[in-house]
Amino acid sequence: MRVAIIDDFQEAALSSADWSAVHRVAEVNVFPDHLAEPDALVRRLRPYEIVVVMRERTPLPRAVLERLDALRLIVTTGAANAAIDLDACAQQGITVCGTTSLPGATVEHSWALILAAARRLDIEVPAVRAGRWMAGRGAELGITLRGRTLGVLGLGRVGREVARVGRAFGMEVIAWSQHLTAERAAEGGARLVGKEQLFSSADVLTIHVQLSERTRGLVGAAELALMKPTAWLVNTSRGPICDEDALVRACVEGGIAGAALDVFSVEPLPQDSPLRSTPNIIATPHLGYATRDAYAHWYREVVQDILAFVDGAPLRVIA
């Protein structure tokens, strides 16, 4: 039996858990690079009965799955994976298993980005390393968050925790999503407002809705035009929720102060993407969940899933 671990960008899979029991029953190969081209992906994965995927880094649509004749098990980190065609898996007899999640990492990274934006660490840290001192000038000066308004787009599990931290900083917290009620907003420590008021009032607008057909492109040119020229947009949810072309224009033209992004429509981010080079965009490589603790938790359960499948009693079955 052969196991492929794909998209292990940080080469953390094998060091994050004890794989010795898996090594006794299977050959394990790790691929730290990313293959986006379907034919190349099929060539790589065709020999493997088991494929381990990291979240949604690589889509596995029907057109790819139908060409993987040996595949019998997909293990994804996390309890769900929208990038896997589960109907195709069911029709081909491919079992899909997941893991439980370790809460908190995305919340913390959201605040890392908010604080980096507020205090302009994106320009101050490189300045110090380059031998300069206090690079910020005029509008580039950092701001104090206390007394300012945090707008939370989506007050689910992550959004509520982000809101709680905002209150601890002394911020006014407002929230909106398509089905959010005043009662649920209050329970999450926020005040329900309309969509336009969310964008026009927020000093920091942070995105925490799930990606769906309803939320794809939810933050577009019209919404960005409502924002204050001093406001920052933060996205640690999914890239396609925000129109990236409109966002770059808003940053370049001064419609908003800037953006702090951990997620992108195409990942890894292409080398020529303006999201890499626009000065007032802070970009991190989808680190929201990528911590040593999260990897240890996930890969321990990945090992359990593989061994349970080999024993004929799959765990945490998604499909």
N, C-alpha and C positions, 0 to 999 in steps of 0.2 A: 504494500500500500504506500502511496506517495501523498505528501502534504505540501501544499504551496502556501506560504505566508506572503501576501503581496502588500505593496505600498508601505513597507516598514521604513518610512523616511528617516526615522531617528535610530534605526537599527537597535530597537529596544525589545523586540518580541522575545528572543531567546533568553535574554538576561533578566526579564521581568517575571519569570515563573520557572518552575522545575519541569522541564520537558522530558526528563529521563524515561518516564513510563511510555511516552509517545514514541521516543526514539527506539524503544524495544520492539514496537509493532509496526513502525512506519519510517520511511525516509522523509526527512523534513528539509525543504529548501526555502530559503528566505530571499525575497526580492525587494531591495530598498528603493528601487527606481519606480517610476510611474509610466504605464503604457496606456495612452489614450486611444490609439488607433486599434479598432476592433480586430483586424486580421492579426496584428502583432500580439494582441492579448490572447486570442485563441491559440496561436502557435505556442505561446508560453504555457498556457493552462491545460492544453489538451491531454498531457500525460497524467494528470493528477485526479485522484479520486476525492480528495478533500482540499478545499480552498478556504483559507482564513482571510477575511477582509477587515480592514480598519475603517469602521463607520462607512461613510458614503464616498470614499475617495475614488473608487472605481465602479462605474455602473456595470451591472450585469443584466442587460436586457435579453429578451427572448432570442434575438438574432445571434447573440454570443452564446447563450446557454445551449441552444439547439445544436451547436457544433462541438460541444464538450461531452463526447460520448462516455468518457470514463467517470465523469463527475457524479458523486453520490451524496456529498455533504458540503454545504457552505456554512461556515461559522462566522458570524459577524459580531464585532464588539458592539454592545448596546442591545436593547430589547427590541429594536425595530430598525429597518433599513429600507428607505424609500427607493434606493438605487438598485434593488434586486427585484426582478420580475417574479413575484411569488407564484402567480398563476402558472407561468411557464415551468417553474420548479416543480410544482405539484403534478403537472401533466407529464413531466419527464422522470418522476420518481426521485427527485433530488430533495433531500431533507435540508431544511434551513434552521439552524439553532442560533441563539443569541446569548447574551450575558445580562446580568443586572448592571446597574449603573452606580457610580460613586458620585454623590451629589456635591456641588459646591464649586467645581473647577471653573465652569463657564461664568458663574457669578463673579468669582474673583478676577478672572481675566477681563470681564467687562469693566470692572472698577480699575484695573490696571490701565486700561485704555482711557477711561474717563479722566483719571488723575494725570496720566501722561499728557493728554490734550489740554487739560486745565492749566497745568504748570509748564506747558510747552517743552517737555523733555525731549521731544523730537528734534528741537534745534539746540537746546542747551547741552545735552550730553555730547553730541558730536563736536560742539564748540570747545568744550573743555578738553576733549581728547586731541583736538587740533591745536591746542595751546592758546586758545582765545578765552575770553571771560565775559559772561552775561551777553549772550548773542541777541536776545530778544530786544526789539525796538518798537516803540509805539504800539500798534495793534497786536504785535507779537508777544506782548507781556502776558504773563500768566494771570489767572483770575482766582478769586476765592469762591468756593462753592457754597459756603454757608449763606443762606438767604436767597439763593438763586433757585430756579425752577428746573426740576428733573422731569422730563416727559418720557413716560414708559409706554411704548407701543407693544401691547401684549402683556397681560398681567397673569400669566400662568406660573408654573413652578419656578422658572428662572426669573421672570419679571418681578414676582413678589419679593424674592430675595434681594434683587437689585434695588427695589424700592425701599426695602427695610434698611439697607446700608445708606441710601440717600437720606432717609430721615435721620439716621445717626450723624450724618454730616450737617444736619440743620437745613436741608433743602426742602422746599415745597415740592411734593410729589403729585403729579397729575398723570392720568392714564386714559387710554382709549384702545379698544379693539372692536371688531364688528359685532360681537355678542356680549361685550362686557356690560354688566349692570352696575348701578350706583352702589348696591349692597355689596356685590363682590369686590368692587374697587375699594370700598371702605374696609372690608375684611383684609385686603392686601395692603392697607396703609396708604391708599392713594385717593385722590378725588377724581371722579369721572368727569371728563369734559368731552366735547365734540372733537371730531377729527381735525377740523381746521384750527380749533383753539389749541389742541395739543401741539401742532407744528408751529403756530405763531407765538405761543407763550413760552416754549421750552428754551432754556439756555443750553441744556444738554438733552438731546433726543436719542434714546437708546432703544434698539429694536429687539423684541423678544417674542415674535410670533413664529409659528411653524410655517415652513414653506408648503404651499398648496396652490392650486389653480386660483383660488380666491386671493391669496396674498402675493402671488408673483407680480412684480411691478407695482406693489402697493405704494411704495415711496418713489414717486416720479417727479418730473419737472414742476408740476403744479404744486405738489406738497413742499418741495424744496423752496419754491418761490415764497411760500408763506413764512419761512423761518427767518429769524433775526440774522442780520449780517454778522453778529457776534456769537452765534450759536454753533455748537458742534453736533455732528451726527455720529453715532456709534453703532456699529453692527457686528454682533457676535452670533447672529442667528444663522441666516443663509444668504449668500450673495444675491441671488435673483430677486429677492424681496425689494431690492433697491435698483433703480435704473442707473447703472454705473456711468453711462455717458452723461446723463443729466447731472449726476453727482460731481463728476470731474468739472463740468462747465460751471456749476455753482461754486466750487472751490476756486477755480481759476479766476472767475469774474467777480469774486467777492460777495456772492449771494449769501454764503455762510462762512464762518471763520475757518472751518475745516472739517475733516472726517477722520475717524479712527476705526479701522476695519480689520476684522480677523477672518472674514469670509468673502468669497468672490464667486462670480458666475462660472469662471473657469479656474480650476485648481489642478496642479500648481499654477500660480499666476504667470501668464506669458511674459517673457523677458521684455517685450516691447510695450507692455500695458502702461498707459498713462497713470494708472493707479500706483505704479512703482516710482514715478518721477515727479508727480505733482507735489510741490513743496509742503503744502498744508494738508497732506493726507498721510496719516500714520498707518502703516500696514504691517500686520504680523501674519505668519503663515499658518492660519487656522490652528492656533495653540489653545483655544478655549478649553478643550478637553485633554490636551496632551501634557499630562503631568506624570511623574514617576509613580505616584500613588494610583492614579487611574489605570495606567498600563499594568501595574502589578495586579490590580483587582481584575481587570478584564482578561489578561492572559492566563491567570490561574483558572478562570472559568472556561476559557477557550480550551485549555488542556482537559478539563473535566468533560466538556462537551465532546471532544474527540474520542476520549476513552470510553465514554458512555455509549457513543454511536458504535464503536467497534464491538462493544459488548452486547449490542442489540437493544439497548434501552436508552434512546436519546433523551437528553436533558434540555429544558428551556426551548422547546420546539416552537418556532414561529410559523413554519409551514411544512 
